[in-house]
Every structure is written in C-alpha cells, then in structure tokens.
Amino acid sequence: MTSYDDGNIFAKILRGEIPSLKLYEDDTAIAIMDIMPQSKGHCLVIPRAPSRNLLDADDATLAAVMPIVARLARAVRKAFAADGVQVGQFNEEPAGQTVFHLHFHVVPVYAGVPLTRHAGGSVTPAELEAQAEQIRAALG
Ligand code: 5GP
C-alpha cells in the first residue's frame, strides 16, 4: 500500500494551513463541515494521528475516535431533526476514497430525500456556516 503523504488536504487543515469550518476539536481529532455535502449537515471527523485510512491506523486512534464520531452523529440528528445518520469511511481509491488521511463521514439522512453523490454536493459558504453553527449549538 502507498505510504502516508502529509501533503493531503486534511493534513493541511489539521496544520491550520487552509481554512475549515470547525465544529469540534480535542487531542484526538477535529470535526469539520464537508464542503461538498451529501446532505444538510454532512460533516467529517478527522483523527490528528497520520494514517491513510483504516488499513494503516493504530488501534488507540480508532478506539479514541469512535466516541467522537458518535457524538457528532447525535449532534447532527439533534440539530436538523434528521431521521437517521449514515457513518461512512472509505479505504483506498477503488473503494471511493479521495482524500488520503483517515476520516469518518457523518451524514444526516432525511426520510424520502436521496443523498447527493459522494463528494458531489454543492452548498453556499453562508449555508455551510449556518449549518455549522447549528451543529456547534447541538454539541453544547
Ligand atoms: P473521501 O472520498 O476521501 O472519503 O472523502 C473526502 C471528503 O472530503 C469528500 O466528501 C469531499 O467532499 C471532502 N472534501 C474535499 N476537499 C475538501 C476540503 O478542502 N475541505 C473540506 N472541508 N472537505 C473537503
């Protein structure tokens, strides 16, 4: 498998080199809005530890990040009265991965509303910021 390359976009976001709409952060991970959301409230949980994906991640990182994923899932459900929440994670390009730093998608699902295709959503910066504010409020 190809090794981790710290020039990827999420590594740059973690280093603060490019902006993101941050929802949450601690020593383990950050949570940010996905800029091409598959539904209203689609966000990403990104562990700080460098790994391409699940296949080269260490157990300690995986154990520490899942409670944060659950926290974000509960927050998006509360923020938007979502009917369900999809959690997704892709490993390598043939499996759909496009950014090669481990991350988990937290995607609110609304009954009767199909998800936009992966990395294909479009939303205005103002809409994204408003959604981020709602999630931050739900996180408390
Ligand atoms: P993957 O295909 O690797 O599982 O998902 C990468 C996700 O990152 C996609 O959903 C895509 O919309 C999102 N994304 C790509 N570039 C950026 C960016 O610069 N900022 C943010 N916040 N999300 C991004």
Backbone and ligand atoms as CSV (ligand in chain L), in Angstrom:
chain,resi,resn,atom,element,x,y,z
A,1,MET,N,N,0.847,-1.196,0.000
A,1,MET,CA,C,0.000,0.000,0.000
A,1,MET,C,C,0.889,1.256,0.000
A,2,THR,N,N,0.466,2.290,-0.676
A,2,THR,CA,C,1.196,3.561,-0.691
A,2,THR,C,C,1.301,4.097,0.732
A,3,SER,N,N,2.412,4.776,1.023
A,3,SER,CA,C,2.553,5.288,2.389
A,3,SER,C,C,1.856,6.646,2.534
A,4,TYR,N,N,1.693,7.061,3.768
A,4,TYR,CA,C,1.021,8.320,4.087
A,4,TYR,C,C,1.796,9.512,3.518
A,5,ASP,N,N,1.075,10.442,2.921
A,5,ASP,CA,C,1.674,11.656,2.357
A,5,ASP,C,C,1.054,12.858,3.080
A,6,ASP,N,N,1.874,13.616,3.797
A,6,ASP,CA,C,1.305,14.703,4.609
A,6,ASP,C,C,0.988,15.972,3.800
A,7,GLY,N,N,0.996,15.842,2.480
A,7,GLY,CA,C,0.562,16.960,1.635
A,7,GLY,C,C,-0.926,16.924,1.341
A,8,ASN,N,N,-1.651,15.970,1.905
A,8,ASN,CA,C,-3.097,15.880,1.615
A,8,ASN,C,C,-3.856,17.024,2.285
A,9,ILE,N,N,-5.060,17.262,1.776
A,9,ILE,CA,C,-5.841,18.436,2.193
A,9,ILE,C,C,-6.209,18.398,3.681
A,10,PHE,N,N,-6.472,17.226,4.241
A,10,PHE,CA,C,-6.858,17.181,5.656
A,10,PHE,C,C,-5.638,17.405,6.560
A,11,ALA,N,N,-4.466,16.965,6.119
A,11,ALA,CA,C,-3.252,17.258,6.883
A,11,ALA,C,C,-3.024,18.770,6.901
A,12,LYS,N,N,-3.300,19.424,5.770
A,12,LYS,CA,C,-3.137,20.891,5.713
A,12,LYS,C,C,-4.152,21.578,6.628
A,13,ILE,N,N,-5.378,21.052,6.660
A,13,ILE,CA,C,-6.402,21.614,7.560
A,13,ILE,C,C,-5.969,21.406,9.014
A,14,LEU,N,N,-5.472,20.202,9.333
A,14,LEU,CA,C,-5.028,19.921,10.709
A,14,LEU,C,C,-3.894,20.852,11.118
A,15,ARG,N,N,-3.028,21.203,10.185
A,15,ARG,CA,C,-1.901,22.109,10.495
A,15,ARG,C,C,-2.322,23.578,10.452
A,16,GLY,N,N,-3.572,23.831,10.067
A,16,GLY,CA,C,-4.057,25.214,10.007
A,16,GLY,C,C,-3.584,25.958,8.777
A,17,GLU,N,N,-3.122,25.232,7.767
A,17,GLU,CA,C,-2.604,25.895,6.561
A,17,GLU,C,C,-3.719,26.305,5.606
A,18,ILE,N,N,-4.848,25.596,5.679
A,18,ILE,CA,C,-6.010,26.024,4.903
A,18,ILE,C,C,-7.234,26.018,5.818
A,19,PRO,N,N,-8.198,26.893,5.529
A,19,PRO,CA,C,-9.317,27.058,6.456
A,19,PRO,C,C,-10.319,25.908,6.399
A,20,SER,N,N,-11.076,25.777,7.467
A,20,SER,CA,C,-12.180,24.815,7.502
A,20,SER,C,C,-13.214,25.352,8.478
A,21,LEU,N,N,-14.416,24.828,8.383
A,21,LEU,CA,C,-15.447,25.194,9.354
A,21,LEU,C,C,-15.404,24.155,10.465
A,22,LYS,N,N,-14.755,24.520,11.551
A,22,LYS,CA,C,-14.513,23.571,12.631
A,22,LYS,C,C,-15.728,23.495,13.556
A,23,LEU,N,N,-16.074,22.268,13.930
A,23,LEU,CA,C,-17.227,22.031,14.798
A,23,LEU,C,C,-16.793,21.621,16.188
A,24,TYR,N,N,-15.657,20.929,16.238
A,24,TYR,CA,C,-15.209,20.308,17.493
A,24,TYR,C,C,-13.725,20.006,17.351
A,25,GLU,N,N,-13.008,20.054,18.465
A,25,GLU,CA,C,-11.632,19.564,18.423
A,25,GLU,C,C,-11.179,19.147,19.810
A,26,ASP,N,N,-10.354,18.140,19.869
A,26,ASP,CA,C,-9.679,17.748,21.106
A,26,ASP,C,C,-8.325,17.156,20.711
A,27,ASP,N,N,-7.665,16.487,21.659
A,27,ASP,CA,C,-6.325,15.968,21.367
A,27,ASP,C,C,-6.346,14.854,20.327
A,28,THR,N,N,-7.496,14.193,20.172
A,28,THR,CA,C,-7.593,13.046,19.270
A,28,THR,C,C,-7.948,13.434,17.847
A,29,ALA,N,N,-8.890,14.368,17.696
A,29,ALA,CA,C,-9.477,14.596,16.364
A,29,ALA,C,C,-10.079,15.983,16.246
A,30,ILE,N,N,-10.360,16.357,15.001
A,30,ILE,CA,C,-11.187,17.537,14.750
A,30,ILE,C,C,-12.427,17.068,13.984
A,31,ALA,N,N,-13.493,17.859,14.091
A,31,ALA,CA,C,-14.676,17.637,13.251
A,31,ALA,C,C,-14.934,18.919,12.478
A,32,ILE,N,N,-15.149,18.776,11.166
A,32,ILE,CA,C,-15.350,19.940,10.291
A,32,ILE,C,C,-16.515,19.660,9.335
A,33,MET,N,N,-17.039,20.727,8.744
A,33,MET,CA,C,-18.062,20.555,7.707
A,33,MET,C,C,-17.400,20.025,6.435
A,34,ASP,N,N,-18.094,19.125,5.737
A,34,ASP,CA,C,-17.659,18.680,4.402
A,34,ASP,C,C,-18.093,19.762,3.406
A,35,ILE,N,N,-17.168,20.219,2.555
A,35,ILE,CA,C,-17.518,21.332,1.655
A,35,ILE,C,C,-18.356,20.892,0.447
A,36,MET,N,N,-18.461,19.590,0.220
A,36,MET,CA,C,-19.344,19.092,-0.851
A,36,MET,C,C,-20.311,18.073,-0.242
A,37,PRO,N,N,-21.222,18.572,0.608
A,37,PRO,CA,C,-22.024,17.677,1.455
A,37,PRO,C,C,-23.015,16.823,0.679
A,38,GLN,N,N,-23.183,15.598,1.166
A,38,GLN,CA,C,-24.170,14.692,0.560
A,38,GLN,C,C,-25.568,14.941,1.116
A,39,SER,N,N,-25.653,15.671,2.226
A,39,SER,CA,C,-26.948,16.071,2.787
A,39,SER,C,C,-26.699,17.247,3.712
A,40,LYS,N,N,-27.779,17.872,4.151
A,40,LYS,CA,C,-27.645,19.008,5.079
A,40,LYS,C,C,-27.023,18.525,6.390
A,41,GLY,N,N,-25.858,19.080,6.728
A,41,GLY,CA,C,-25.212,18.733,7.986
A,41,GLY,C,C,-24.081,17.726,7.865
A,42,HIS,N,N,-23.760,17.302,6.637
A,42,HIS,CA,C,-22.676,16.327,6.418
A,42,HIS,C,C,-21.373,16.885,6.982
A,43,CYS,N,N,-20.787,16.146,7.907
A,43,CYS,CA,C,-19.516,16.583,8.471
A,43,CYS,C,C,-18.525,15.428,8.531
A,44,LEU,N,N,-17.295,15.755,8.887
A,44,LEU,CA,C,-16.185,14.799,8.858
A,44,LEU,C,C,-15.478,14.803,10.201
A,45,VAL,N,N,-15.148,13.630,10.682
A,45,VAL,CA,C,-14.319,13.521,11.886
A,45,VAL,C,C,-12.948,13.026,11.433
A,46,ILE,N,N,-11.914,13.812,11.758
A,46,ILE,CA,C,-10.564,13.561,11.241
A,46,ILE,C,C,-9.603,13.398,12.408
A,47,PRO,N,N,-9.120,12.167,12.654
A,47,PRO,CA,C,-8.122,11.993,13.719
A,47,PRO,C,C,-6.857,12.787,13.396
A,48,ARG,N,N,-6.200,13.285,14.424
A,48,ARG,CA,C,-4.949,14.028,14.199
A,48,ARG,C,C,-3.810,13.098,13.776
A,49,ALA,N,N,-3.801,11.863,14.302
A,49,ALA,CA,C,-2.700,10.936,14.009
A,49,ALA,C,C,-2.659,10.645,12.511
A,50,PRO,N,N,-1.470,10.680,11.908
A,50,PRO,CA,C,-1.380,10.445,10.467
A,50,PRO,C,C,-1.568,8.978,10.092
A,51,SER,N,N,-2.568,8.709,9.252
A,51,SER,CA,C,-2.680,7.403,8.587
A,51,SER,C,C,-3.496,7.646,7.324
A,52,ARG,N,N,-3.279,6.809,6.314
A,52,ARG,CA,C,-4.038,6.988,5.066
A,52,ARG,C,C,-5.520,6.701,5.290
A,53,ASN,N,N,-5.778,5.652,6.068
A,53,ASN,CA,C,-7.159,5.198,6.271
A,53,ASN,C,C,-7.162,4.148,7.377
A,54,LEU,N,N,-8.250,3.386,7.440
A,54,LEU,CA,C,-8.402,2.354,8.481
A,54,LEU,C,C,-7.319,1.282,8.390
A,55,LEU,N,N,-6.803,1.047,7.184
A,55,LEU,CA,C,-5.911,-0.089,6.959
A,55,LEU,C,C,-4.542,0.090,7.607
A,56,ASP,N,N,-4.133,1.345,7.831
A,56,ASP,CA,C,-2.841,1.582,8.483
A,56,ASP,C,C,-2.988,2.378,9.780
A,57,ALA,N,N,-4.206,2.503,10.291
A,57,ALA,CA,C,-4.439,3.258,11.533
A,57,ALA,C,C,-4.102,2.386,12.742
A,58,ASP,N,N,-3.664,3.044,13.826
A,58,ASP,CA,C,-3.387,2.242,15.026
A,58,ASP,C,C,-4.656,2.119,15.875
A,59,ASP,N,N,-4.680,1.049,16.675
A,59,ASP,CA,C,-5.877,0.728,17.453
A,59,ASP,C,C,-6.245,1.838,18.439
A,60,ALA,N,N,-5.225,2.472,19.017
A,60,ALA,CA,C,-5.508,3.514,20.006
A,60,ALA,C,C,-6.266,4.675,19.357
A,61,THR,N,N,-5.859,5.035,18.148
A,61,THR,CA,C,-6.555,6.112,17.434
A,61,THR,C,C,-7.990,5.704,17.134
A,62,LEU,N,N,-8.159,4.491,16.649
A,62,LEU,CA,C,-9.513,4.037,16.296
A,62,LEU,C,C,-10.408,4.000,17.529
A,63,ALA,N,N,-9.856,3.537,18.647
A,63,ALA,CA,C,-10.658,3.453,19.878
A,63,ALA,C,C,-11.029,4.847,20.376
A,64,ALA,N,N,-10.118,5.799,20.218
A,64,ALA,CA,C,-10.369,7.146,20.743
A,64,ALA,C,C,-11.310,7.944,19.851
A,65,VAL,N,N,-11.313,7.641,18.555
A,65,VAL,CA,C,-12.073,8.493,17.638
A,65,VAL,C,C,-13.560,8.106,17.587
A,66,MET,N,N,-13.883,6.849,17.843
A,66,MET,CA,C,-15.275,6.437,17.630
A,66,MET,C,C,-16.273,7.150,18.551
A,67,PRO,N,N,-15.926,7.406,19.825
A,67,PRO,CA,C,-16.859,8.193,20.644
A,67,PRO,C,C,-17.105,9.599,20.069
A,68,ILE,N,N,-16.097,10.145,19.391
A,68,ILE,CA,C,-16.271,11.481,18.788
A,68,ILE,C,C,-17.209,11.370,17.583
A,69,VAL,N,N,-17.053,10.310,16.804
A,69,VAL,CA,C,-17.966,10.082,15.672
A,69,VAL,C,C,-19.412,9.969,16.195
A,70,ALA,N,N,-19.582,9.220,17.269
A,70,ALA,CA,C,-20.934,9.055,17.840
A,70,ALA,C,C,-21.480,10.397,18.338
A,71,ARG,N,N,-20.608,11.193,18.932
A,71,ARG,CA,C,-21.029,12.500,19.436
A,71,ARG,C,C,-21.523,13.405,18.296
A,72,LEU,N,N,-20.781,13.376,17.196
A,72,LEU,CA,C,-21.193,14.183,16.037
A,72,LEU,C,C,-22.486,13.631,15.431
A,73,ALA,N,N,-22.620,12.307,15.394
A,73,ALA,CA,C,-23.842,11.709,14.841
A,73,ALA,C,C,-25.061,12.148,15.657
A,74,ARG,N,N,-24.913,12.143,16.968
A,74,ARG,CA,C,-26.035,12.580,17.822
A,74,ARG,C,C,-26.309,14.065,17.616
A,75,ALA,N,N,-25.255,14.834,17.461
A,75,ALA,CA,C,-25.423,16.291,17.307
A,75,ALA,C,C,-26.128,16.634,15.991
A,76,VAL,N,N,-25.750,15.973,14.894
A,76,VAL,CA,C,-26.414,16.320,13.620
A,76,VAL,C,C,-27.875,15.874,13.630
A,77,ARG,N,N,-28.142,14.749,14.291
A,77,ARG,CA,C,-29.549,14.308,14.377
A,77,ARG,C,C,-30.361,15.347,15.139
A,78,LYS,N,N,-29.799,15.825,16.240
A,78,LYS,CA,C,-30.499,16.816,17.060
A,78,LYS,C,C,-30.624,18.156,16.317
A,79,ALA,N,N,-29.547,18.583,15.676
A,79,ALA,CA,C,-29.525,19.906,15.041
A,79,ALA,C,C,-30.560,20.026,13.928
A,80,PHE,N,N,-30.744,18.950,13.162
A,80,PHE,CA,C,-31.584,19.057,11.957
A,80,PHE,C,C,-32.788,18.121,11.999
A,81,ALA,N,N,-33.051,17.527,13.181
A,81,ALA,CA,C,-34.145,16.554,13.299
A,81,ALA,C,C,-34.037,15.510,12.180
A,82,ALA,N,N,-32.817,15.016,11.967
A,82,ALA,CA,C,-32.600,14.008,10.922
A,82,ALA,C,C,-33.323,12.717,11.305
A,83,ASP,N,N,-33.755,11.984,10.287
A,83,ASP,CA,C,-34.455,10.714,10.539
A,83,ASP,C,C,-33.477,9.572,10.782
A,84,GLY,N,N,-32.240,9.746,10.334
A,84,GLY,CA,C,-31.203,8.747,10.553
A,84,GLY,C,C,-29.855,9.384,10.292
A,85,VAL,N,N,-28.809,8.652,10.574
A,85,VAL,CA,C,-27.453,9.167,10.333
A,85,VAL,C,C,-26.613,8.036,9.740
A,86,GLN,N,N,-25.993,8.328,8.609
A,86,GLN,CA,C,-25.099,7.356,7.986
A,86,GLN,C,C,-23.659,7.709,8.377
A,87,VAL,N,N,-22.899,6.700,8.795
A,87,VAL,CA,C,-21.475,6.905,9.073
A,87,VAL,C,C,-20.704,6.124,8.021
A,88,GLY,N,N,-19.800,6.819,7.331
A,88,GLY,CA,C,-19.088,6.184,6.220
A,88,GLY,C,C,-17.591,6.380,6.322
A,89,GLN,N,N,-16.871,5.474,5.709
A,89,GLN,CA,C,-15.397,5.565,5.754
A,89,GLN,C,C,-14.872,4.702,4.616
A,90,PHE,N,N,-14.020,5.279,3.759
A,90,PHE,CA,C,-13.568,4.611,2.537
A,90,PHE,C,C,-12.063,4.338,2.602
A,91,ASN,N,N,-11.657,3.193,2.093
A,91,ASN,CA,C,-10.252,2.784,2.172
A,91,ASN,C,C,-9.681,2.507,0.789
A,92,GLU,N,N,-8.891,3.470,0.315
A,92,GLU,CA,C,-8.217,3.433,-0.983
A,92,GLU,C,C,-9.181,3.793,-2.135
A,93,GLU,N,N,-8.560,4.225,-3.199
A,93,GLU,CA,C,-9.302,4.812,-4.323
A,93,GLU,C,C,-10.394,3.905,-4.903
A,94,PRO,N,N,-10.118,2.606,-5.122
A,94,PRO,CA,C,-11.181,1.772,-5.696
A,94,PRO,C,C,-12.409,1.675,-4.791
A,95,ALA,N,N,-12.203,1.940,-3.497
A,95,ALA,CA,C,-13.317,1.897,-2.542
A,95,ALA,C,C,-13.980,3.267,-2.389
A,96,GLY,N,N,-13.525,4.265,-3.149
A,96,GLY,CA,C,-14.179,5.572,-3.119
A,96,GLY,C,C,-13.426,6.644,-2.373
A,97,GLN,N,N,-12.265,6.317,-1.791
A,97,GLN,CA,C,-11.527,7.333,-1.028
A,97,GLN,C,C,-10.893,8.349,-1.965
A,98,THR,N,N,-11.029,9.624,-1.618
A,98,THR,CA,C,-10.431,10.684,-2.444
A,98,THR,C,C,-9.407,11.521,-1.677
A,99,VAL,N,N,-9.493,11.544,-0.351
A,99,VAL,CA,C,-8.504,12.261,0.463
A,99,VAL,C,C,-7.843,11.228,1.377
A,100,PHE,N,N,-6.508,11.157,1.297
A,100,PHE,CA,C,-5.812,10.024,1.901
A,100,PHE,C,C,-5.237,10.345,3.279
A,101,HIS,N,N,-6.141,10.787,4.148
A,101,HIS,CA,C,-5.901,10.897,5.588
A,101,HIS,C,C,-7.182,10.376,6.231
A,102,LEU,N,N,-7.040,9.421,7.164
A,102,LEU,CA,C,-8.226,8.777,7.763
A,102,LEU,C,C,-9.297,9.787,8.182
A,103,HIS,N,N,-10.528,9.515,7.793
A,103,HIS,CA,C,-11.650,10.356,8.228
A,103,HIS,C,C,-12.942,9.551,8.171
A,104,PHE,N,N,-13.897,10.007,8.956
A,104,PHE,CA,C,-15.210,9.371,9.019
A,104,PHE,C,C,-16.259,10.391,8.581
A,105,HIS,N,N,-17.106,9.974,7.654
A,105,HIS,CA,C,-18.226,10.814,7.229
A,105,HIS,C,C,-19.384,10.628,8.198
A,106,VAL,N,N,-19.993,11.724,8.624
A,106,VAL,CA,C,-21.210,11.683,9.443
A,106,VAL,C,C,-22.278,12.395,8.619
A,107,VAL,N,N,-23.212,11.608,8.096
A,107,VAL,CA,C,-24.145,12.118,7.079
A,107,VAL,C,C,-25.585,11.974,7.580
A,108,PRO,N,N,-26.222,13.099,7.929
A,108,PRO,CA,C,-27.631,13.015,8.324
A,108,PRO,C,C,-28.485,12.540,7.142
A,109,VAL,N,N,-29.482,11.731,7.444
A,109,VAL,CA,C,-30.376,11.222,6.401
A,109,VAL,C,C,-31.800,11.671,6.736
A,110,TYR,N,N,-32.497,12.159,5.701
A,110,TYR,CA,C,-33.866,12.665,5.861
A,110,TYR,C,C,-34.790,11.771,5.051
A,111,ALA,N,N,-35.814,11.259,5.693
A,111,ALA,CA,C,-36.710,10.301,5.035
A,111,ALA,C,C,-37.208,10.866,3.707
A,112,GLY,N,N,-37.066,10.091,2.640
A,112,GLY,CA,C,-37.571,10.494,1.325
A,112,GLY,C,C,-36.638,11.422,0.566
A,113,VAL,N,N,-35.499,11.781,1.155
A,113,VAL,CA,C,-34.558,12.694,0.479
A,113,VAL,C,C,-33.289,11.906,0.115
A,114,PRO,N,N,-33.068,11.656,-1.179
A,114,PRO,CA,C,-31.867,10.897,-1.551
A,114,PRO,C,C,-30.584,11.681,-1.258
A,115,LEU,N,N,-29.538,10.971,-0.913
A,115,LEU,CA,C,-28.246,11.632,-0.685
A,115,LEU,C,C,-27.670,12.063,-2.024
A,116,THR,N,N,-27.001,13.219,-2.038
A,116,THR,CA,C,-26.224,13.636,-3.202
A,116,THR,C,C,-25.054,12.664,-3.350
A,117,ARG,N,N,-24.546,12.516,-4.577
A,117,ARG,CA,C,-23.452,11.555,-4.760
A,117,ARG,C,C,-22.210,11.990,-3.968
A,118,HIS,N,N,-21.372,11.011,-3.655
A,118,HIS,CA,C,-20.172,11.217,-2.846
A,118,HIS,C,C,-19.292,12.334,-3.419
A,119,ALA,N,N,-18.927,13.294,-2.576
A,119,ALA,CA,C,-18.094,14.442,-2.939
A,119,ALA,C,C,-18.700,15.247,-4.087
A,120,GLY,N,N,-20.043,15.221,-4.207
A,120,GLY,CA,C,-20.692,15.902,-5.322
A,120,GLY,C,C,-21.676,16.982,-4.912
A,121,GLY,N,N,-21.793,17.223,-3.611
A,121,GLY,CA,C,-22.773,18.208,-3.155
A,121,GLY,C,C,-22.311,19.624,-3.400
A,122,SER,N,N,-23.272,20.549,-3.482
A,122,SER,CA,C,-22.894,21.948,-3.612
A,122,SER,C,C,-23.765,22.777,-2.671
A,123,VAL,N,N,-23.121,23.689,-1.973
A,123,VAL,CA,C,-23.793,24.498,-0.964
A,123,VAL,C,C,-23.051,25.827,-0.868
A,124,THR,N,N,-23.764,26.887,-0.551
A,124,THR,CA,C,-23.079,28.176,-0.449
A,124,THR,C,C,-22.307,28.247,0.869
A,125,PRO,N,N,-21.242,29.055,0.903
A,125,PRO,CA,C,-20.499,29.219,2.156
A,125,PRO,C,C,-21.409,29.678,3.298
A,126,ALA,N,N,-22.381,30.535,2.988
A,126,ALA,CA,C,-23.280,31.029,4.045
A,126,ALA,C,C,-24.147,29.898,4.599
A,127,GLU,N,N,-24.632,29.022,3.714
A,127,GLU,CA,C,-25.436,27.881,4.172
A,127,GLU,C,C,-24.594,26.951,5.051
A,128,LEU,N,N,-23.364,26.726,4.589
A,128,LEU,CA,C,-22.471,25.825,5.326
A,128,LEU,C,C,-22.172,26.390,6.717
A,129,GLU,N,N,-21.924,27.685,6.780
A,129,GLU,CA,C,-21.636,28.328,8.067
A,129,GLU,C,C,-22.858,28.246,8.993
A,130,ALA,N,N,-24.046,28.439,8.422
A,130,ALA,CA,C,-25.270,28.362,9.238
A,130,ALA,C,C,-25.458,26.944,9.784
A,131,GLN,N,N,-25.184,25.961,8.941
A,131,GLN,CA,C,-25.301,24.571,9.398
A,131,GLN,C,C,-24.273,24.275,10.493
A,132,ALA,N,N,-23.060,24.787,10.295
A,132,ALA,CA,C,-22.007,24.573,11.298
A,132,ALA,C,C,-22.448,25.141,12.647
A,133,GLU,N,N,-23.037,26.309,12.617
A,133,GLU,CA,C,-23.498,26.952,13.858
A,133,GLU,C,C,-24.537,26.083,14.559
A,134,GLN,N,N,-25.453,25.491,13.778
A,134,GLN,CA,C,-26.486,24.626,14.367
A,134,GLN,C,C,-25.863,23.384,15.010
A,135,ILE,N,N,-24.840,22.837,14.358
A,135,ILE,CA,C,-24.197,21.635,14.919
A,135,ILE,C,C,-23.427,22.000,16.191
A,136,ARG,N,N,-22.720,23.129,16.146
A,136,ARG,CA,C,-21.979,23.558,17.353
A,136,ARG,C,C,-22.943,23.736,18.527
A,137,ALA,N,N,-24.108,24.330,18.244
A,137,ALA,CA,C,-25.096,24.536,19.318
A,137,ALA,C,C,-25.587,23.194,19.856
A,138,ALA,N,N,-25.800,22.230,18.955
A,138,ALA,CA,C,-26.293,20.916,19.387
A,138,ALA,C,C,-25.223,20.152,20.172
A,139,LEU,N,N,-23.960,20.434,19.878
A,139,LEU,CA,C,-22.874,19.785,20.627
A,139,LEU,C,C,-22.815,20.314,22.055
A,140,GLY,N,N,-23.302,21.525,22.238
A,140,GLY,CA,C,-23.374,22.122,23.563
A,140,GLY,C,C,-22.030,22.603,24.078
L,1,5GP,P1,P,-13.322,10.535,0.826
L,1,5GP,O1,O,-13.721,10.391,-0.612
L,1,5GP,O2,O,-11.829,10.619,0.920
L,1,5GP,O3,O,-13.933,9.544,1.755
L,1,5GP,O4,O,-13.946,11.906,1.303
L,1,5GP,C1,C,-13.332,13.132,1.192
L,1,5GP,C2,C,-14.390,14.172,1.519
L,1,5GP,O5,O,-13.725,15.387,1.698
L,1,5GP,C3,C,-15.440,14.374,0.428
L,1,5GP,O6,O,-16.727,14.174,0.976
L,1,5GP,C4,C,-15.219,15.813,-0.019
L,1,5GP,O7,O,-16.436,16.462,-0.264
L,1,5GP,C5,C,-14.495,16.425,1.165
L,1,5GP,N1,N,-13.548,17.470,0.849
L,1,5GP,C6,C,-12.694,17.518,-0.219
L,1,5GP,N2,N,-11.923,18.618,-0.147
L,1,5GP,C7,C,-12.281,19.271,0.983
L,1,5GP,C8,C,-11.828,20.489,1.607
L,1,5GP,O8,O,-10.948,21.193,1.130
L,1,5GP,N3,N,-12.440,20.834,2.773
L,1,5GP,C9,C,-13.429,20.081,3.354
L,1,5GP,N4,N,-13.952,20.520,4.499
L,1,5GP,N5,N,-13.881,18.944,2.790
L,1,5GP,C10,C,-13.311,18.539,1.623
